[in-house]
Amino acid sequence: MGGKKIFLFLLVLHSFIFPCHAYRARVTEVSEGDLLTVSAENRTEKIRLYGIACPVKGQVFHEKARFLSNFLSYQKYAEITNVFRDANGIANALVKVEGANDHLNQQLIAHGMAWVNPAMCNLSQCLEWREVENLAKKNRIGLWTDLLPIPPWEWNTAERMEIYKRRAESSRKK
């Protein structure tokens, strides 16, 4: 196992053994539907919403997901419960905005603005979130109005494939 793999393994292991504490913070920016910046006690931190994936730039519902997340959380206080830090050091967390009944993570799923990410969601809440996602699909809410919504983890792969395809075609023309 290479040094980088060992480091990543230890980072992930550390975050499960010593999970970050819960804290209260104000949401100061919504970069993506599932990526927030929060501030607490003179410290600012990027937070990725645990277990979900919103449409990424270039996808049809990207701006709508960002708008909804912004509407539900911007300049509001939230309880941040860190689940783990990813390889880039970004906290993946459950975010419950003050006054809300459900986590922001679940609210975005219910409004059809996010997928439950099967590779990343393994807490007990994920079972409920999958049911909420199935209900949004059944009722054709948000991104589920699209006949074939493509999750971001597949979209990114498809985008790369399209770029390679265009490059190959242009090099053949030369």
HUNORFEN-V305783 format. One line per field, one symbol per residue. ss: DSSP state (A for helix, B for strand, O for the rest). phi: phi as a letter, one per 40 degrees, with the letter a starting at -180 (. if undefined). burial: 1 if it has 16 or more other C-alpha atoms within 10 Angstrom, else 0. A space follows every 10 residues. Layout:
# HUNORFEN-V305783
ss = ???
phi = ???
burial = ???
This chain:
# HUNORFEN-V305783
ss = OOAAAAAAAA AAAAAAAOOO OBBBBBBBBB BBOOBBBBBB OOBBBBBBBO OBBOOOOOOO OAAAAAAAAA AAAOOOBBBB BBBBBOOOOO BBBBBBBOOO OOOAAAAAAA OOOOBBOOOO OOOOAAAAAA AAAAAAAAOO OAAAAOOOOO OAAAAAAAAA AAAAAAAAAA AAAO
phi = .cdcccdccc ccdccccbcc ccabaccbab cbdbbbbbba ffbbacbccc gbacdcdhcd cdccccccdc dcbcgbcacb bccabcccgc cbacbbcdgc cbcddccccc cgbacccccb bbcccccccc cccccccdcf cfcccccbcb cdccdccccc cccccccccc cccc
burial = 0000000000 1100100001 0001111111 0111111110 0000111111 1111110010 1111111111 0111111111 1111100000 1111111100 0011111111 1111111000 1000010011 0111011000 1111000001 1100110000 0000000000 0000
